[in-house]
């Protein structure tokens, strides 16, 4: 069970850096320079979170390749490590992804993660373990969620604060390289809108499915689905109050695949991302996505 003291702790952190932060409410709708952002389409049919990417929303969603090698801007992997799709409706941001891996490895942490009463075991992100990650930010490089899922449906939700370099908090003992991981914070269910995750193993031939933690066979990978209530993610308040306000807005998302056996170890979805340290410190360069309601777009034409 999470400790209420964490709420007081993160409140203090927010106060310490608030003067240097730009709020998601102020920046969420601003169009960045550069190529047009990938569109995330609103779905009229909620995704069934079972780990199988056969829902209508995934068929119309643009695939984002998670293939760029850590620390090598623009350099792609020889084989595709993972791919991800996104969708949304008035209640949720949906994430559907595939990991392609010949030897799936995953472990739990022994601790529970997620909303109270709706928890699952956390996923171990160390050693040879494989993990899929998404970082979700409302275009605020200071505050965002870091979310992990593995092939056992292990799940981590971590609220991250990146202190501006000119903030005293950046030099405090609570921050490592200016980053504070609020491990005891968690995404909350919002009434009927609940956090949910699931995975499904890919076929491995001869009528068998890929397996986890079994090096005696050849795997092909797995697919996963996650849904997160907008309010839990900290979406701008007007989005939550009126879903019509979501259409036309921008959101920043970085996807990353960790393969503990791969020499490169990390691949991600940002082609020009210059990174030599933590992904968290590169938030201003994460890909932006345009949230589109096709019905409203048609009306506006």
SVG drawing of the C-alpha trace seen along z (x, -y; Angstrom):
<svg xmlns="http://www.w3.org/2000/svg" viewBox="-20 -31 47 59">
<polyline fill="none" stroke="black" stroke-width="0.4" points="0.0,0.0 1.3,-3.4 2.2,-5.9 0.3,-9.1 3.6,-10.7 4.6,-10.5 1.8,-13.0 3.3,-15.5 6.8,-14.8 5.9,-15.4 3.9,-18.5 7.1,-19.9 9.0,-19.0 6.4,-20.8 6.7,-23.9 10.5,-23.9 10.5,-23.9 7.2,-25.6 8.8,-28.9 10.9,-27.4 8.3,-25.2 6.0,-25.8 2.6,-24.2 1.1,-21.6 -2.1,-23.7 -0.1,-26.6 1.8,-24.6 -0.3,-21.6 -1.7,-23.1 1.3,-24.8 2.6,-23.6 6.4,-22.9 8.6,-23.7 9.6,-20.8 7.8,-17.9 4.0,-17.5 3.4,-15.5 1.9,-12.0 -1.9,-12.0 -3.5,-10.1 -7.1,-9.4 -10.1,-9.4 -11.8,-6.0 -15.6,-5.6 -15.1,-2.0 -13.1,-1.7 -10.2,0.7 -10.7,4.1 -7.6,4.3 -6.6,8.0 -3.2,7.6 -4.4,8.5 -4.2,5.6 -7.3,6.5 -9.5,3.5 -10.7,1.1 -8.7,-1.7 -5.4,0.1 -6.3,0.8 -6.6,-2.9 -3.7,-4.1 -0.4,-5.0 2.4,-2.6 5.4,-4.3 8.6,-2.4 10.7,-2.0 14.0,-1.5 16.5,-4.3 19.6,-3.2 20.3,-4.9 23.0,-7.6 23.1,-7.4 20.8,-10.0 19.1,-8.8 20.7,-5.3 18.2,-2.5 18.4,1.0 19.0,3.7 15.8,5.4 12.7,3.8 12.8,4.1 9.3,2.8 6.4,0.7 3.7,-1.2 0.3,-2.8 -1.8,-5.3 -5.5,-6.1 -7.8,-8.1 -11.4,-8.8 -13.0,-11.1 -11.8,-9.0 -8.5,-7.5 -5.2,-7.5 -4.6,-4.1 -1.2,-2.5 -0.9,0.7 2.5,2.1 4.4,5.1 7.9,6.3 9.9,8.5 12.3,10.6 13.7,14.2 14.2,14.7 11.8,12.9 12.9,12.3 11.0,10.6 10.9,10.5 8.7,9.0 9.8,6.8 7.8,8.4 6.0,5.1 2.6,4.0 2.2,1.1 -0.8,-0.8 -4.0,-2.2 -5.2,-1.0 -7.4,2.0 -6.2,2.3 -2.6,3.3 -0.3,5.8 3.3,6.7 5.9,4.2 8.4,5.1 12.1,5.3 13.9,3.1 17.5,4.2 19.8,6.8 18.8,8.9 15.1,8.1 13.0,6.9 10.8,3.9 8.6,1.6 8.4,-2.0 6.4,-5.1 7.0,-8.6 3.9,-10.8 4.1,-14.6 1.7,-17.4 4.7,-19.2 6.1,-20.0 9.8,-18.9 9.6,-19.2 6.7,-16.9 5.7,-13.7 4.9,-10.0 7.3,-7.1 5.4,-3.9 6.8,-0.3 5.2,3.0 6.8,6.4 5.9,9.7 4.5,10.9 2.1,7.9 4.3,6.4 3.7,2.7 5.5,-0.4 4.1,-3.9 6.6,-6.5 5.9,-10.3 9.0,-12.1 10.2,-15.6 13.2,-17.1 14.4,-20.1 15.7,-23.0 19.4,-23.3 19.1,-26.7 16.8,-25.3 18.3,-24.6 16.3,-21.3 18.5,-20.2 21.5,-20.1 19.6,-18.6 20.2,-15.1 16.7,-14.1 17.6,-14.5 20.0,-12.3 21.4,-14.3 18.5,-16.7 15.9,-14.0 13.5,-13.0 11.6,-9.7 8.5,-9.7 8.3,-5.9 5.4,-6.1 3.2,-8.2 0.8,-6.3 -1.8,-6.6 -5.3,-6.7 -8.5,-5.2 -11.1,-7.9 -14.6,-6.5 -15.5,-4.2 -12.3,-5.2 -9.7,-2.7 -6.0,-1.9 -5.8,1.4 -3.0,3.4 -2.7,6.7 -0.2,8.7 -0.5,11.5 2.3,13.8 3.0,14.0 2.9,17.3 6.3,19.0 5.6,21.7 4.3,25.3 1.2,24.1 3.1,22.8 3.2,19.4 6.3,17.5 7.3,18.1 8.8,15.9 12.1,16.9 12.6,20.1 15.8,20.0 15.2,23.5 12.9,22.2 12.8,19.4 10.3,16.6 8.9,14.0 7.7,11.6 4.5,10.3 1.9,7.5 0.7,5.3 -2.1,2.8 -2.4,0.1 -5.1,-2.5 -4.7,-5.5 -7.4,-7.9 -6.7,-11.5 -7.2,-12.9 -4.8,-10.3 -2.1,-11.4 -2.6,-15.0 -4.1,-16.2 -5.1,-19.9 -8.3,-20.4 -10.3,-21.7 -9.6,-18.4 -11.1,-16.5 -14.1,-18.8 -14.9,-18.8 -13.5,-16.2 -14.2,-18.4 -11.2,-20.5 -8.9,-17.5 -9.2,-17.7 -6.3,-19.6 -4.1,-19.5 -0.6,-18.2 1.0,-15.7 4.6,-14.5 5.3,-10.8 8.5,-8.9 8.4,-5.1 11.4,-2.9 12.2,0.8 14.7,2.3 16.3,5.6 18.7,6.8 20.5,9.1 20.9,6.6 24.2,4.9 22.4,1.6 20.0,2.4 17.7,-0.6 15.9,-1.7 13.4,-4.5 11.0,-6.4 12.7,-9.8 14.8,-9.9 16.8,-13.0 17.1,-12.5 20.6,-13.3 21.0,-11.3 24.0,-10.2 22.3,-10.0 18.7,-9.5 15.8,-9.7 14.2,-12.0 16.7,-14.8 15.7,-14.9 11.9,-15.7 12.0,-18.9 13.0,-16.7 10.4,-14.0 8.0,-13.4 4.8,-15.5 1.5,-13.9 -1.6,-15.6 -4.8,-14.5 -7.5,-14.3 -11.2,-13.7 -12.1,-12.6 -15.7,-13.6 -14.9,-17.1 -12.2,-17.4 -14.8,-16.5 -17.2,-19.2 -14.5,-21.8 -13.8,-21.2"/>
</svg>
